[in-house]
Amino acid sequence: MVFCFQERVTYLFLAILLVLISIKSFTSISIDEATSYIVFFKNSYLNIYLNHPSDANNHILYSFITKTLMSFFGEHRFVLRLCSFISFIVY
């Protein structure tokens, strides 16, 4: 399979972007991520669904998926960002 120059540049850019995002996912967490963790991810699934204040940090589907990932892989900052990382790759 022969790639033209534009395709090579595109794949190189995506590879570099993926590496940078991977590195960033291991850095310290921000105040928004900490708030989401303390307020939403520590609660039960029912509390996430029923007790959701009008807050920009509360995305119910994201909270459900992240809470599930944290129950499987533990409480680590990479796992906290894993849902966003997977969504980026899929999108």
Secondary structure as GFF3:
##gff-version 3
##sequence-region A 1 91
A	DSSP	alpha_helix	5	24	.	.	.	ID=ss1
A	DSSP	alpha_helix	31	36	.	.	.	ID=ss2
A	DSSP	pi_helix	37	41	.	.	.	ID=ss3
A	DSSP	alpha_helix	45	50	.	.	.	ID=ss4
A	DSSP	alpha_helix	60	73	.	.	.	ID=ss5
A	DSSP	alpha_helix	77	90	.	.	.	ID=ss6
###
